[in-house]
Amino acid sequence: MRALAALVLGVALFCSGSAWAHDPFEITTDAHVHARELDVHTTMSLLTAERACLTLPGPPRRAELADFEAFRSQLEACARSYYRITSGGEALALHGFGMELTVEGDVDTRLAYERPHKTPLVFEARGLQKLAPRAGVVITVTGERTFLGQKLLRPDDSAFELPITDQAEAPGTAPLPSFARFLELGVEHILTGADHLLFLFGLLVVCRRMKTVAIVVTCFTVAHSVTLALATLNVLTLPSRVVEPLIAATIVLVGFENLYRGEEPAGPWPTRWCAAFGFGLIHGLGFASALQALGLGAQGTSLTGPLVAFNLGVELGQLSIAALLLAALWSLRKTGKLPRLPMFASLAVSAIGLVWFVQRIRA
């Protein structure tokens, strides 16, 4: 039995290295096509900026705030060439640049290029090549009240190509993504969110009654819907470097609770309902990042439709995964061959969550 537990822990630690929903070196870029220019706003952690732009002697270390001024000129040179942006195959000229260190310790760069008029508009993130294979850039491109596209760039897929028309220039001529598109974005976000799915797995793996499952999922849904709305409306905001470690911590704690309390008791289980609600508030802040990347709340459009559609998409994806998960777990229980499966699964949940927590704190 001890050997099996050690094996589960080892597999968890091995798998956790690639199962990221929010990468430790994640970079966000918002590009906006104005009537006269293209503005590109990129944010990354100081540690990421150091790894992407500098080659320092000695072993890898955590970047300090003092490093920013010491290497500002190198960081600025790197930021200017991080993207190669072309319009109709011709490189756009850079005519404006600014870089600063935010209060959260992130490197914030703003670049202004000549306005693209020829299609296609191509963003090539050449700076990604110096980062780890799992590094990513979430890039969102908008026009005047117009959503043009969004993509997650990777070192092996570092280019984003999209068509440019006069609609990117004329205010109000094209709408934001449709209700169906926001619904699709919600489904995509939960299905590709390994940390959210692992937390849901930890909540449900010890449940034995459908009533408990329904209450737990409802509590989680209500909680993350509240903070999703508040964060998107900028009523409640926390930087991702705070939210992401907190999400990992919820995974660790839910696994520990499973190990401490065991499988679902015969009577009511209010502590699990409270955990689903309380931790769901934190996960809602993570969901909100996908909507904030689209610039909602800053374009003068209604938020009700996009919020409802995105949240509905999250729930559809969540319920689909929960249904498949519970069907598999309850089928295994009926065989009687894996009586300790929930406990070993909970051990793996906590182990992976702990690795993610350490990685996100250090990022």
C-alpha positions in Angstrom: 0.0 0.0 0.0 2.8 2.4 0.8 4.5 1.6 -2.5 1.2 2.4 -4.3 0.9 5.7 -2.5 4.5 6.6 -3.5 3.8 5.7 -7.1 0.7 7.9 -7.2 2.7 10.8 -5.7 5.5 10.3 -8.2 3.2 10.3 -11.2 1.5 13.4 -9.9 4.8 15.2 -9.6 5.8 14.1 -13.0 2.5 15.1 -14.7 2.3 18.4 -13.0 5.1 19.9 -15.0 3.0 20.1 -18.2 -0.5 20.3 -16.9 -0.8 24.1 -16.8 -3.9 26.1 -17.4 -2.2 29.4 -16.5 1.4 29.2 -17.5 4.1 30.4 -15.0 5.6 32.4 -17.8 2.4 33.7 -19.2 2.5 37.0 -21.2 -0.5 39.0 -22.2 -0.6 41.3 -25.2 -3.5 43.6 -26.2 -3.2 45.1 -29.6 -5.6 47.8 -30.7 -6.0 49.2 -34.2 -6.9 52.9 -34.0 -7.8 55.1 -36.9 -4.2 56.4 -37.1 -2.0 53.7 -35.4 -1.6 50.3 -33.9 -1.1 50.2 -30.1 0.5 47.1 -28.6 0.4 46.7 -24.8 2.3 43.8 -23.3 2.6 42.7 -19.7 4.9 40.1 -18.2 6.5 39.4 -14.9 9.9 40.7 -14.2 11.3 37.2 -14.0 9.8 36.3 -17.4 11.2 39.5 -18.9 14.7 38.6 -17.5 14.5 35.1 -19.0 13.2 36.3 -22.3 15.6 39.2 -22.8 18.8 38.7 -20.7 21.5 36.1 -20.5 22.9 36.5 -17.0 26.0 34.7 -15.6 25.6 32.1 -12.9 22.6 29.8 -12.0 19.0 30.9 -12.6 17.6 33.1 -9.9 14.5 35.1 -9.1 14.7 38.6 -10.5 14.7 41.5 -8.0 13.2 44.9 -8.5 16.6 46.5 -8.6 17.4 44.4 -11.7 14.9 46.5 -13.7 16.9 49.7 -13.6 20.2 47.9 -13.9 19.1 46.2 -17.1 16.5 48.7 -18.4 18.3 49.4 -21.7 18.6 45.7 -22.5 15.0 45.1 -21.6 13.8 48.0 -23.7 15.8 46.7 -26.7 14.3 43.3 -26.3 10.8 44.7 -26.0 11.2 46.7 -29.2 12.0 43.5 -31.1 9.8 41.0 -29.2 7.2 41.1 -32.0 7.7 41.4 -35.7 4.5 42.9 -37.0 3.7 43.0 -40.7 0.8 44.3 -42.8 0.5 42.7 -46.2 4.0 41.3 -45.9 5.5 44.7 -45.0 7.0 45.4 -41.6 5.2 48.1 -39.7 7.3 51.0 -38.5 7.6 51.6 -34.7 7.2 55.3 -33.8 6.3 55.2 -30.1 7.6 53.3 -27.0 7.3 53.2 -23.3 8.2 50.8 -20.5 7.6 50.9 -16.7 7.5 48.6 -13.7 4.1 48.2 -12.2 3.3 48.2 -8.5 2.8 44.4 -8.8 6.3 44.0 -10.1 5.3 43.4 -13.8 7.1 44.8 -16.8 4.6 46.9 -18.7 5.5 48.0 -22.3 3.5 50.0 -24.7 4.5 50.3 -28.4 2.9 52.4 -31.1 3.2 51.3 -34.8 2.0 52.8 -38.0 -1.6 51.8 -38.7 -1.9 48.6 -40.8 -3.9 49.0 -44.0 -3.0 45.9 -46.0 -4.2 42.4 -45.1 -3.1 40.1 -43.5 -1.9 41.6 -40.2 0.6 39.2 -38.7 2.1 39.2 -35.2 5.2 37.0 -34.8 6.3 36.6 -31.2 10.0 36.0 -31.8 10.9 36.6 -28.2 9.1 33.3 -27.2 12.0 31.2 -28.5 14.1 32.0 -25.4 11.5 30.8 -22.9 10.5 27.3 -21.8 8.4 25.1 -24.2 5.3 25.6 -22.1 5.6 29.4 -22.2 2.7 31.3 -23.8 1.5 34.6 -25.0 -2.2 35.4 -24.9 -2.7 38.0 -27.6 -6.0 39.8 -28.2 -6.5 42.1 -31.2 -9.3 44.7 -31.4 -10.4 47.6 -33.6 -12.6 50.5 -32.8 -15.5 48.6 -30.9 -14.4 45.6 -32.9 -13.1 42.2 -31.8 -10.6 41.0 -34.5 -9.2 37.8 -32.9 -7.4 36.1 -30.0 -4.8 33.3 -29.9 -2.5 31.6 -27.5 1.0 31.7 -29.0 3.6 29.1 -28.2 7.3 28.7 -29.1 6.3 26.2 -31.8 3.3 28.3 -33.0 4.4 31.9 -32.5 2.6 33.7 -35.3 -1.0 35.1 -35.3 -2.4 36.1 -38.7 -5.7 37.8 -39.2 -7.4 39.8 -41.9 -7.6 43.6 -41.8 -10.5 45.5 -43.3 -11.8 49.1 -43.1 -14.1 47.9 -40.3 -11.1 47.9 -38.0 -10.9 51.7 -38.5 -14.6 52.8 -38.6 -16.1 53.1 -35.1 -19.2 50.9 -34.5 -19.2 49.1 -37.9 -18.6 45.7 -36.4 -19.8 44.1 -33.2 -18.0 42.4 -30.4 -18.1 38.6 -30.5 -21.6 37.1 -30.7 -23.5 35.4 -27.8 -22.6 32.0 -29.4 -18.9 33.0 -29.5 -18.8 34.0 -25.9 -20.5 30.7 -25.1 -17.8 28.9 -27.0 -15.1 30.8 -25.2 -16.5 29.8 -21.9 -16.6 26.1 -22.9 -13.0 26.4 -24.2 -11.8 28.1 -21.0 -13.0 25.4 -18.7 -12.0 22.5 -20.9 -8.4 23.8 -21.2 -8.2 24.9 -17.6 -6.4 22.0 -16.0 -6.4 23.7 -12.5 -10.1 24.4 -12.5 -10.8 20.8 -13.7 -8.5 19.3 -11.1 -10.2 21.4 -8.3 -13.6 20.1 -9.5 -12.3 16.6 -9.6 -11.1 17.0 -6.0 -14.5 18.2 -4.9 -16.4 15.3 -6.5 -14.1 12.3 -6.2 -15.3 11.5 -2.6 -19.0 12.2 -3.3 -21.3 9.2 -3.3 -24.8 10.8 -3.7 -26.2 12.7 -6.6 -27.8 15.2 -4.2 -24.3 16.1 -2.8 -22.9 16.5 -6.3 -25.8 18.8 -7.2 -25.2 21.0 -4.1 -21.4 21.2 -4.5 -21.6 22.1 -8.2 -24.3 24.7 -7.5 -22.2 26.3 -4.7 -19.1 26.4 -7.0 -21.2 27.8 -9.9 -22.8 30.6 -7.8 -19.5 31.6 -6.2 -17.4 31.9 -9.4 -20.3 33.6 -11.2 -20.3 36.4 -8.5 -16.6 37.1 -8.7 -16.5 36.7 -12.5 -19.0 39.5 -12.8 -17.3 41.7 -10.2 -13.9 41.3 -11.7 -15.1 41.9 -15.3 -16.8 45.1 -14.1 -13.6 46.1 -12.3 -15.4 46.2 -8.9 -13.0 43.5 -7.5 -9.6 43.0 -9.1 -6.5 41.1 -8.1 -3.3 40.7 -10.1 -2.8 37.3 -11.7 0.4 36.7 -9.7 -1.9 36.7 -6.6 -4.9 34.8 -8.1 -3.0 32.0 -9.7 -1.1 30.8 -6.5 -4.5 31.1 -4.6 -6.2 28.8 -7.2 -3.4 26.3 -6.7 -3.8 26.5 -3.0 -7.5 25.7 -3.2 -6.5 22.5 -5.0 -4.1 21.5 -2.3 -6.6 22.2 0.5 -9.5 20.3 -1.1 -7.3 17.2 -1.5 -6.1 17.5 2.1 -9.7 17.8 3.3 -10.6 14.6 1.4 -7.7 12.8 3.1 -8.7 14.1 6.5 -12.4 13.5 6.4 -12.6 10.5 4.1 -15.5 9.8 1.8 -18.9 11.5 2.0 -20.7 10.8 5.3 -24.2 9.6 5.5 -25.6 12.9 6.8 -25.3 16.5 5.4 -21.8 17.7 4.5 -21.9 21.5 5.0 -18.1 21.9 5.2 -17.8 20.6 1.6 -20.5 23.0 0.4 -18.8 25.9 2.1 -15.4 24.9 0.6 -17.0 24.8 -2.9 -18.5 28.2 -2.4 -15.5 29.9 -0.8 -12.9 28.5 -3.2 -15.3 29.1 -6.1 -15.0 32.8 -5.4 -11.2 32.6 -6.1 -11.7 30.6 -9.2 -14.1 33.2 -10.6 -11.2 35.7 -10.6 -9.3 33.3 -12.8 -12.2 32.9 -15.2 -12.5 36.7 -15.4 -9.1 37.0 -17.0 -10.4 35.5 -20.3 -13.1 38.2 -20.5 -10.9 41.1 -19.4 -8.5 40.2 -22.2 -11.2 41.0 -24.7 -11.5 44.5 -23.3 -15.0 44.2 -22.0 -16.1 47.2 -19.9 -13.8 49.5 -21.8 -15.7 49.6 -25.1 -19.0 51.2 -24.1 -21.0 48.0 -24.8 -23.4 46.0 -22.7 -21.7 43.4 -20.4 -24.8 41.4 -19.6 -24.9 39.3 -22.7 -21.2 38.4 -22.8 -21.2 37.6 -19.1 -24.2 35.4 -19.3 -22.9 33.6 -22.4 -19.4 33.1 -21.1 -20.6 31.8 -17.7 -23.1 29.5 -19.4 -20.3 28.1 -21.5 -18.2 27.5 -18.4 -21.1 25.6 -16.8 -21.8 23.5 -19.9 -18.2 22.4 -20.0 -18.1 21.9 -16.3 -21.2 19.8 -16.2 -20.0 17.7 -19.1 -16.8 16.9 -17.4 -18.5 16.2 -14.1 -20.9 13.8 -15.7 -18.2 11.8 -17.4 -16.0 11.9 -14.3 -18.8 10.6 -12.0 -19.9 7.9 -14.4 -16.3 6.6 -14.5 -15.8 6.8 -10.7 -19.1 5.2 -9.8 -18.5 2.4 -12.3 -15.1 1.7 -10.7 -16.7 1.7 -7.2 -19.2 -1.0 -8.3 -16.4 -3.3 -9.3 -15.0 -3.2 -5.8 -11.5 -3.5 -7.2 -10.3 0.0 -6.2 -11.8 0.7 -2.8 -9.1 3.3 -1.9 -9.2 5.1 -5.2 -10.7 8.3 -3.8 -8.0 8.6 -1.2 -5.2 7.9 -3.6 -6.8 10.3 -6.1 -7.0 13.0 -3.4 -3.3 12.5 -2.6 -2.5 13.1 -6.3 -4.7 16.2 -6.4 -2.9 17.7 -3.4 0.5 16.8 -4.8 -0.1 18.4 -8.2 -1.7 21.5 -6.5 1.4 21.9 -4.3 3.8 21.7 -7.2 1.7 24.3 -9.1 1.6 26.5 -6.0 5.4 26.5 -5.6 5.9 27.2 -9.4 3.4 30.1 -9.4 4.9 31.7 -6.3 8.3 31.5 -7.8 7.2 32.8 -11.3 
